[in-house]
Structures are given as structure tokens and as C-alpha cells.
Amino acid sequence: MISIDRASCVGCGLCVRGCSMGYLRLNEGHAEIRERRRCIACGHCAAICPKRAVTLRYEREEDFTPAPENELERLLLMRRSVRHFKPEPPPRAVIERALNLAEYAPSGKNYHAHRWTVLYGLERANEMVERALDFCARTGEARELLKIKAAGTNLLTCDAPCVIIAWSPDDALNPVVDPVVAMEQVELMLNQAGVSTCWGGYLRQVSDADPELRAYLGIPEGCHLRCALMAGYADREKYVRIPPRTPAKVNWME
Ligand SMILES: Cc1cc2nc3c(=O)[nH]c(=O)nc-3n(C[C@H](O)[C@H](O)[C@H](O)COP(=O)(O)O)c2cc1C
């Protein structure tokens, strides 16, 4: 999927940091590809490299660039999932504002049936991680999380000092779509405020399987966690380019 130009690589390790799959490593001062690892073609390695030493084999001729002075397009294109966070959480007021603004998101029949749980502070977030991983160890759920954790990476929350969770009743009109729409608005608002984020799909998977974790998160019976967002200040993970994406696959019907 990618190639690395050793002559241009300065061994800064940023591409290794940007790769959530452990596909890259530093060896004798240069980045290199690790065998038997999977690349998910997210393009983070090329987008983070200050020396343009990483080339994506799937790169398109033309990249999508934001229209000049269009702040929303810039935000949509420059937003990245970040996996390394500083330990201090963003101010509560910033999170609260984003959550309150998300109440203005569209919601079927204006129900807004979803509720939020915020794990605020590293200690609290890590306590939840311990519980979730303990469940995975006992049951075999999301087994890969434990393997990756043993190698030093916590893909459940990426050690984010704040984890925002949206949950809703199973019998809500739109139990999944409404909270997901709202969460994406939260993500963009936080990104615009300088707070980095990453969706937590693994956390949803584990909470679906573990009623005790749901109880710990204050999610009542008959409700489920619909989406989770890690949030915090990025720690040496700054993207300088936009990774390529394939054009939209559209069935135009006129
Ligand atoms: C529903 C959903 C669940 C995700 N779950 C995780 C997760 O559990 N852990 C993680 O590190 N990244 C997770 N991601 C982030 C994706 O891997 C990321 O969006 C993708 O690689 C593209 O990178 P980008 O967001 O920077 O464009 C998730 C993204 C979405 C939309």
C-alpha cells in the first residue's frame, strides 16, 4: 500500500506514531514496513510526514483540496482521527458547549432520545479501560484489543483523557442514527476548538457484550451505547496534508 523513500526519511518517527495498525516501525534511523501487519489505507503516514518520504501506492492523480476560504471544507478535509493524547483533558466548558450545540442536530421527529456520559479525566477513563479489558480477557470478546494492548497500544480509548459516550433506549424512534448524527457534530465542533478526537468503535463493541460495563457507564437496562468519541489535545500527532480518499460511489438517478 505504501513505499518509503529512505533517502528523504529523517527518522522522526511521526509516521510510526500516526499509524494505528502498527504497520510501520523505526529501524536504524529510518521508517520501515513491518511484515505481517495490516494497512488500512488511512493515509496517515503520508499526511503526517514532514519530508514527503511516504508515498501511497493508491494515491490518486488529483487530491481533493478545500475551496479557498471555506472553513467548513477545510475542517472536513483536515480532520483526522488522533491516537496520541496529552494527559490533560480539555476544559469541561468546551465539551459542554459542543454537547449543547449538538442538541441542535437533526433528530427524527425532534425526539433527541439519546443521553450522554462523559468519562472526564485520565484516571476515570483508564478505570473504564481496565474493566473493559478485564471483560475481554475473561470472555474472548475483541481479542485483538488485548494483543495490541500488550504491544503498548490502547485502541479502546487511545489513553484519551476524555471519552464522550452517546447512548439511547432500544425502542427510541432512531436509536442509532440520531446519536451518531449528534456525535459527528460534537466531533467537528471539538476539532474546530482545537480538541482532537477519534471514534471508539471498539468501546461500542465491548459495551454491547458486557452489561456490567453498561451499568458502570450509567446506561440503564433497555438502552445501549451507540457511539463513543475519544477527545483531548493531540500529542505530537499533527497532520500537514490531506490523505487521499476515493471519489464518492454514486448511483445518479435522473
Ligand atoms: C464508527 C467508527 C468506529 C471507529 N472505531 C475506532 C476505534 O475503536 N479505535 C480507533 O483507533 N479508531 C477508530 N475509528 C477511526 C477510524 O479508524 C478512522 O476514521 C479511519 O482510519 C480514517 O482515518 P481518519 O478519520 O483520520 O480519516 C473509528 C471510526 C469510526 C467512524
The ligand as a MOL file (V3000), in Angstrom:
LIG
                    3D

  0  0  0     0  0            999 V3000
M  V30 BEGIN CTAB
M  V30 COUNTS 31 33 0 0 0
M  V30 BEGIN ATOM
M  V30 1 C -17.6940 4.1240 13.6880 0
M  V30 2 C -16.1940 4.2740 13.8320 0
M  V30 3 C -15.5190 3.4990 14.7540 0
M  V30 4 C -14.1230 3.6440 14.9280 0
M  V30 5 N -13.5020 2.9450 15.9190 0
M  V30 6 C -12.1920 3.1560 16.1830 0
M  V30 7 C -11.5640 2.5320 17.3140 0
M  V30 8 O -12.1820 1.8000 18.0950 0
M  V30 9 N -10.2310 2.7740 17.5290 0
M  V30 10 C -9.5090 3.6000 16.6990 0
M  V30 11 O -8.3220 3.7980 16.9570 0
M  V30 12 N -10.0880 4.2160 15.6150 0
M  V30 13 C -11.4120 4.0410 15.3580 0
M  V30 14 N -12.0270 4.7000 14.3090 0
M  V30 15 C -11.2460 5.6230 13.4640 0
M  V30 16 C -11.0270 5.0820 12.0400 0
M  V30 17 O -10.0520 4.0620 12.0690 0
M  V30 18 C -10.6080 6.2740 11.1430 0
M  V30 19 O -11.7160 7.1350 10.9940 0
M  V30 20 C -10.1140 5.8280 9.7630 0
M  V30 21 O -8.9210 5.0710 9.8760 0
M  V30 22 C -9.8470 7.0130 8.8220 0
M  V30 23 O -8.9520 7.9500 9.4120 0
M  V30 24 P -9.3950 9.4910 9.5540 0
M  V30 25 O -10.5920 9.5400 10.4950 0
M  V30 26 O -8.2180 10.2230 10.0950 0
M  V30 27 O -9.7910 9.9670 8.1840 0
M  V30 28 C -13.4020 4.5640 14.1150 0
M  V30 29 C -14.0940 5.3460 13.1830 0
M  V30 30 C -15.4820 5.2210 13.0540 0
M  V30 31 C -16.2350 6.1170 12.0870 0
M  V30 END ATOM
M  V30 BEGIN BOND
M  V30 1 1 1 2
M  V30 2 1 2 3
M  V30 3 2 2 30
M  V30 4 2 3 4
M  V30 5 1 4 5
M  V30 6 1 4 28
M  V30 7 2 5 6
M  V30 8 1 6 7
M  V30 9 1 6 13
M  V30 10 2 7 8
M  V30 11 1 7 9
M  V30 12 1 9 10
M  V30 13 2 10 11
M  V30 14 1 10 12
M  V30 15 2 12 13
M  V30 16 1 13 14
M  V30 17 1 14 15
M  V30 18 1 14 28
M  V30 19 1 15 16
M  V30 20 1 16 17
M  V30 21 1 16 18
M  V30 22 1 18 19
M  V30 23 1 18 20
M  V30 24 1 20 21
M  V30 25 1 20 22
M  V30 26 1 22 23
M  V30 27 1 23 24
M  V30 28 2 24 25
M  V30 29 1 24 26
M  V30 30 1 24 27
M  V30 31 2 28 29
M  V30 32 1 29 30
M  V30 33 1 30 31
M  V30 END BOND
M  V30 END CTAB
M  END
